[in-house]
Amino acid sequence: MQDHHALKQGIAAVALALSVLAAAPAQAQPASIAAQADGMDVRQGSLRIRVLALTDDILRVTMGAAGTLPEDASWAVPAGTAQ
């Protein structure tokens, strides 16, 4: 159970870091962060970032512009692991 809590903290840290890095200083907008059972969704202006925990050791980070995300595919995650 502690590993699951640590994973959620890691996801939160990654999402927060990505939202801060993506913000343009002159037009920074507050980010909205929505927690989900397997990760979180971060939105800031037209930027959208989804962080999913595929396993205890694998996080998938997907970024998209205009509020949409690209195809849910990965070359780094084995096909049987992806959701």
Residue pairs with C-beta under 8 A, 6 or more apart in sequence:
3 56
4 56
7 53
7 56
8 53
10 59
11 39
11 40
11 51
11 53
11 59
12 33
12 40
14 51
14 59
14 61
15 33
15 40
15 42
15 49
15 51
16 31
16 33
16 42
18 42
18 49
18 51
18 61
18 63
19 31
19 33
19 42
19 44
19 47
19 49
22 44
22 47
22 49
22 63
23 29
23 31
23 44
27 45
29 44
29 45
30 44
31 42
31 43
31 44
32 42
32 43
32 44
33 40
33 41
33 42
34 40
34 41
34 42
34 43
38 52
38 53
38 83
39 50
39 51
39 52
39 53
39 59
39 60
40 50
40 51
41 48
41 49
41 50
42 48
42 49
42 50
42 51
43 49
43 67
46 65
46 66
46 67
47 63
47 64
47 65
48 63
48 64
48 65
48 67
48 68
48 69
49 61
49 62
49 63
49 64
50 60
50 61
50 62
50 69
51 59
51 60
51 61
52 59
52 60
52 62
52 83
53 59
54 60
54 77
54 81
54 82
54 83
55 81
58 77
58 81
60 74
60 77
60 82
62 69
62 70
62 72
63 69
64 70
72 82
73 82
74 82
